[in-house]
Amino acid sequence: MFLPPKNGHLRMARANRHHIPGQVWHITHRCHKKEFLLKFARDRRRWLSWLFEAKKRFGLRVLNYVATSNHIHLLVVDSAPNVIAKSLQLIAGRTAQEFNQRKQRQGAFWEDRYHATAVERNDHLIRCLVYIDLNMVRAGVVTHPSGWEMSGYNEIQNPPERYSLIDVPYLRKLCGFSNPEHFTEQHRQWVHEAVARGKKQRETCWTESIAVGGIGFVDEIKARLGVKGVGRRVEQQQADRFVLKEESGAYSVDFEPQNGCLSPNNTYVWDVLFEDSIG
């Protein structure tokens, strides 16, 4: 079990035993108080190196990512029990530890909790993929995702022969493509069209919801919440997009050791919602 020093203000929580095989999650994690603690490229590269280490150690299946100056996005697949939790604890803990040691700094590096949204594996996955690609375009830092080094866009377009982070063949399969060239071209076109339309507004459904997808998918997630789902709204945002709303801060993971695996507010997500695995 990984336990960074106290000045990192981070601990590896007890791994969770429940998961949904094949479920896609969009995960966001912000620096403490939204500070720009990742403003230097060397620190973002260290975050990426630990992401790669998590892939090697635990088999984390990554579909997309972006590391910004004050937060990160990850699109990952729940491939085996505890993989996501252990991976994020390793990545966040080691990044914080190295930064604090180098800067001779004390204090929290990350917000205590990361947020995750279940994404249905169809057109909603594609929309979420492009939403992550456009993160730094929305921020006004670059005019096209290819201009930001610490993102998955360039890797999807030109998969490296070695040291890849993204499982491009699996991503291609989930997006409904068998031909690599066709997928690469279509991905490029999706992003091009989004940039051309000036689609730069933030879509909170990807970062503040429990689930995003069709009505059947969202209703199923709500049903799995049991009593925790009572009173939570299913909201239609587009003709084919529904979201399961949550209370502020309700779905996230707490790394503080005194809280064990999860904080009381979000325990339902991992321990109630996923008590029975989906095939």
C-alpha positions in Angstrom: 0.0 0.0 0.0 1.4 3.4 -1.0 1.5 6.0 1.7 3.2 9.3 0.7 4.7 11.4 3.5 2.4 13.6 5.6 3.5 16.8 3.8 1.9 15.5 0.7 -1.5 15.4 2.5 -2.4 12.3 0.6 -2.9 8.7 1.5 -3.8 5.6 -0.4 -7.3 4.6 0.6 -8.4 1.1 1.1 -9.1 -0.4 -2.4 -12.7 -0.9 -3.3 -13.9 -4.4 -4.2 -16.8 -3.5 -6.6 -16.6 -2.5 -10.2 -18.5 -2.5 -13.5 -16.5 -4.4 -16.2 -16.2 -2.3 -19.3 -17.8 0.8 -17.9 -16.3 4.1 -19.2 -15.5 6.8 -16.7 -14.7 10.4 -17.3 -12.6 11.5 -14.3 -11.5 15.0 -13.3 -9.2 16.0 -10.5 -8.4 19.6 -9.6 -5.4 21.1 -7.8 -6.0 22.3 -4.3 -8.1 25.5 -4.3 -7.8 25.5 -8.1 -4.2 26.7 -7.8 -2.0 26.4 -10.8 0.3 23.8 -9.3 0.8 22.1 -12.7 1.7 25.2 -14.5 5.2 24.0 -15.4 5.6 21.4 -18.2 8.0 19.3 -16.0 5.2 18.7 -13.5 2.6 17.8 -16.1 5.2 15.4 -17.6 5.6 13.8 -14.2 1.9 13.3 -13.9 2.0 11.6 -17.4 4.9 9.4 -16.3 2.9 8.2 -13.3 -0.1 7.7 -15.5 2.1 5.4 -17.7 3.4 3.7 -14.5 -0.2 3.0 -13.4 -0.9 1.5 -16.8 2.1 -0.8 -16.4 1.5 -1.8 -12.8 -2.3 -2.1 -12.7 -3.4 -2.4 -16.3 -5.2 0.9 -16.3 -7.0 1.2 -19.7 -6.8 4.8 -20.8 -8.9 6.2 -23.7 -8.0 9.9 -23.5 -6.4 12.4 -21.2 -5.3 16.0 -20.8 -3.2 17.6 -18.1 -3.8 21.4 -17.7 -2.2 23.9 -15.3 -4.7 23.3 -12.5 -6.6 20.1 -13.2 -6.6 16.9 -15.2 -9.1 14.9 -17.3 -9.0 11.1 -17.8 -11.2 8.8 -19.9 -10.7 5.3 -18.6 -12.3 1.9 -18.6 -13.2 -0.1 -15.5 -11.2 -3.2 -16.6 -10.8 -5.0 -13.3 -11.6 -4.5 -9.6 -9.7 -1.7 -7.9 -7.6 -0.7 -10.9 -9.0 2.8 -11.3 -8.8 3.6 -7.5 -5.3 2.2 -7.1 -4.1 4.0 -10.3 -5.5 7.4 -9.3 -4.1 7.1 -5.8 -0.6 6.2 -7.2 -0.7 9.0 -9.8 -2.0 11.7 -7.5 0.1 10.7 -4.5 3.4 10.5 -6.4 2.8 13.7 -8.3 2.1 15.6 -5.1 5.0 14.0 -3.2 7.6 14.9 -5.9 6.3 18.5 -6.3 6.3 19.2 -2.6 9.8 17.7 -2.1 11.2 19.7 -5.0 9.6 23.0 -3.9 10.2 22.2 -0.1 6.4 22.8 0.2 3.9 21.6 2.7 0.2 21.3 2.2 -2.3 19.6 0.0 -1.6 19.4 -3.8 -5.0 18.1 -4.9 -8.5 18.6 -3.9 -9.4 15.8 -1.6 -11.7 14.1 -4.0 -11.8 13.4 -7.7 -15.0 13.4 -9.7 -16.1 10.6 -12.0 -19.0 10.4 -14.4 -20.3 7.2 -16.0 -20.5 7.6 -19.8 -22.6 5.4 -22.0 -20.6 3.5 -24.6 -22.0 5.0 -27.8 -22.3 8.5 -29.3 -22.0 9.9 -25.8 -18.5 8.4 -25.6 -17.5 10.1 -28.8 -18.8 13.5 -27.5 -17.0 13.1 -24.3 -13.8 12.2 -26.1 -14.0 15.4 -28.2 -14.9 17.4 -25.1 -11.7 16.3 -23.5 -9.7 17.1 -26.6 -11.0 20.6 -26.7 -10.2 21.5 -23.1 -7.3 23.8 -23.8 -9.1 25.3 -26.8 -11.9 26.3 -24.5 -9.4 27.8 -22.1 -8.0 29.9 -25.0 -4.5 28.6 -24.6 -4.4 26.9 -28.0 -6.5 27.2 -31.2 -6.4 23.4 -31.8 -5.9 20.4 -29.6 -2.7 19.5 -31.5 -1.1 22.6 -30.0 -1.2 21.2 -26.4 1.5 18.6 -25.8 0.0 17.1 -22.6 -3.1 15.7 -24.2 -4.3 12.5 -25.9 -5.2 14.1 -29.2 -1.8 13.8 -30.8 -1.4 10.2 -29.6 -4.7 9.1 -31.0 -3.8 10.7 -34.3 -0.2 9.2 -34.4 0.0 6.3 -32.0 3.6 5.7 -30.9 5.1 2.3 -31.4 6.4 2.3 -27.8 5.4 3.9 -24.5 1.8 4.6 -25.5 -0.6 5.8 -22.9 -3.9 5.4 -24.8 -5.3 2.0 -25.8 -6.1 3.3 -29.3 -7.3 -0.1 -30.7 -9.8 -0.5 -27.8 -10.9 3.1 -28.2 -11.4 2.6 -31.9 -13.5 -0.5 -31.2 -15.7 1.4 -28.7 -16.3 4.1 -31.2 -17.5 1.5 -33.8 -14.5 1.5 -36.2 -12.5 -1.5 -37.4 -10.2 0.3 -39.8 -7.4 2.3 -38.0 -7.1 4.9 -40.8 -10.9 5.5 -40.9 -11.0 6.0 -37.2 -8.0 8.4 -37.3 -9.6 10.5 -40.0 -13.0 10.5 -38.3 -11.5 11.6 -35.0 -9.7 14.4 -36.8 -13.0 15.4 -38.4 -14.9 15.4 -35.2 -12.5 17.7 -33.6 -12.2 19.9 -36.7 -16.0 20.3 -36.8 -16.2 21.2 -33.1 -13.5 23.8 -33.4 -15.0 25.2 -36.6 -18.4 25.5 -34.9 -16.8 27.4 -32.1 -17.9 24.8 -29.6 -15.9 26.2 -26.7 -18.5 26.4 -24.0 -18.1 24.2 -20.9 -20.6 21.3 -20.7 -21.1 20.6 -17.1 -22.8 17.2 -17.8 -19.3 15.7 -18.3 -17.9 17.0 -15.0 -20.8 17.4 -12.6 -23.1 14.4 -13.3 -23.3 10.9 -12.0 -24.1 9.5 -15.4 -24.5 10.7 -19.0 -26.2 8.7 -21.8 -29.6 7.6 -23.1 -32.6 7.4 -20.9 -32.3 3.7 -20.5 -28.6 3.9 -19.4 -29.3 6.8 -16.9 -32.3 5.1 -15.5 -30.3 1.9 -14.9 -27.6 3.8 -13.0 -30.3 5.5 -10.9 -31.9 2.2 -10.1 -28.6 0.8 -9.0 -28.4 3.6 -6.5 -31.3 2.1 -4.6 -32.4 4.4 -1.7 -29.5 6.7 -2.6 -31.1 7.4 -5.9 -34.4 8.6 -4.4 -34.9 12.3 -5.2 -32.0 12.5 -7.7 -33.2 14.0 -11.0 -32.9 12.5 -14.4 -32.7 15.6 -16.7 -33.0 15.7 -20.4 -30.5 18.1 -21.9 -30.8 17.2 -25.6 -33.0 15.0 -27.7 -30.8 12.0 -27.0 -28.8 13.1 -23.9 -30.0 12.5 -20.4 -28.0 13.1 -17.2 -28.4 11.9 -13.6 -27.9 14.9 -11.5 -26.2 14.9 -8.1 -25.8 17.0 -5.0 -22.8 19.2 -5.0 -19.7 17.2 -4.2 -21.6 14.0 -3.9 -19.7 11.8 -6.3 -16.0 11.8 -5.8 -13.3 9.9 -4.0 -11.7 11.0 -0.7 -8.0 10.2 -0.1 -7.9 11.3 3.5 -6.9 8.2 5.6 -9.3 8.9 8.4 -12.2 8.4 5.9 -11.2 5.0 4.8 -12.0 4.2 1.2 -14.6 6.8 0.5 -16.3 9.7 2.2 -19.9 9.1 3.5 -21.4 11.3 0.7 -20.0 9.3 -2.2 -19.8 5.8 -0.8 -22.9 4.9 -2.7 -21.2 5.2 -6.0 -18.6 2.5 -5.6 -20.3 0.3 -2.9 -24.0 0.6 -3.7 -24.2 1.4 -7.4 -21.8 -1.3 -8.5 -22.6 -4.0 -6.0 -23.6 -6.2 -8.9 -21.3 -6.2 -11.9 -22.6 -5.5 -15.3 -21.4 -7.9 -18.0 
